[in-house]
């Protein structure tokens, strides 16, 4: 019996020796490895580490442990620590680049007419995806200044009943007294009007040049002239754009008449100065 126990102990010694963990050193070889950190995990022990920027690493392992190498840019790779690797204590690991192949894009048949081809392309509505996004346009720099001037901490605004509750934000009150709020409102109004003017000019420039017989230099002055006329802004909002075009024809005749009259008066004044 004693001899049998001794025999079992002698046979188990190699297994006991190989079940012990020791530090395995290694080197990762891969394309474009410079600076890349590779995640290295001994899945058998549940322990991990990372390689340095040159690809060298150390990790504790025993015989039959599985080492997992993973990274975003490289394919995952598992290596079994056999007795020969365990005995050498050094491991060279080759990783392959993980190439993400895009789906093939098939274009519809094109006719060569750009206007028609654009209509044939499908248009995706980003809001149909139900993604969390705002439908409001972001504020301009001037609008942000006005918002800051008219709100207190946490976006609170001045309310008349705040006087009764004792919760009056000071910033809007101070900015109102100093005139800063009035100045910013006027600035934002001027910028909005300038944007409206430029938009209308872009839309109607060809019409104004060809049908209203205005020159390049006169078009901008004419649109400014129209914005100063009563009822013009209502025409801009009217969905019937024919009314607006008819207005431009009539207003351009008046505008050109005013320019001609001004030129005559300017020449007359100039002649009077030359011949006192």
Helices and strands as residue ranges (DSSP letters): H 2-19, E 22-29, E 39-42, E 47-50, E 56-61, E 66-70, E 77-80, H 83-88, E 90-94, H 114-120, G 126-129, H 141-149, G 153-155, H 162-165, H 170-178, H 180-210, H 216-227, H 232-237, H 241-274
